[in-house]
Amino acid sequence: MLNVYIVRHGETDTNKMGAINGSSVDLPLNQTGIKQVETLRDSFDINQIDYVYASPLKRAQQTAKILAQDKREIITDKRLTEMNYGNWDGKDTQEIRDKYPQVFDELGYFKENYSDYSTGESYQELGARLMDFWHDLIQQHENEAVLLVFHGTASRSMVQNILEIPNIALIGEIQNAGVINFSVDDRSKKAYLRYYNRVAPGKFFLKK
C-alpha cells in the first residue's frame, strides 16, 4: 500500500491573531510554530518517508525543511497552496464574522457560499486542484510512504474529496503540526483514513 502522511504547517502570527491565513499571506513560522514542528520531528521518523511534497508558501516550506532534516528532497507543488481568500486574506476573522455572519458554519469555518461575498477561490476550485494533485500522486507512487506538508483548509478539502464527504462543514480543521494518515490500495486506488489530527509526541507509523 501507499501511505500518505499529511502535515499541517506550524503556527504563524496570523494563526495566533485569528486572522485569515490564505495563499496571499506568506508569513514564516513563529517561535511557537517552530517548536510545534520540532516536537513533531522528534516523533516522526523521516527515514520511513520516501518522498516529501510541500506547498510553496513559506510556512509549509519551513515546516517541511524541519521535518526532512536534509535527508529528503522537498518537492514543491503549487497545487498544495492554501485557499486563496481574495480580498479577505489577512483580515481579522471576527471583523468578517460581524459583517457576514451568514458565511460561517457551526464550527466557525467558512461555508461554501463564502466566495459569493468575497473575491476568494471557491471550495470547488480548491478541491479540483487538490484532487488533480492527489490523482497524480497515487498514480506515481505505489507501496511507498509520502509526506505532504501544506495547510489547514486545503487539508480539510483534500480529506473531504478523497472520502467523498458531501459537505466540508462535517470536517474540522487539524491543529498546527497535526498529522493525517491515509493508506491507498495500490491496485484499486481506494483510500482509507487511518487517523486524523494526531499530534506529537506520539506514534505516526502504524503497522500494515
Secondary structure by P-SEA (a helix, b strand, c coil): cbbbbbbcccccccccccccccccccccccaaaaaaaaaaaaacccccccbbbbcccaaaaaaaaaaacccbbbbbbcccccccccccccccaaaaaaacccccccccccccccccccccccaaaaaaaaaaaaaaaaaacccbbbbbbbbaaaaaaaaaaaacccccccbbbbcccbbbbbbbcccccccccccccccccccccccc
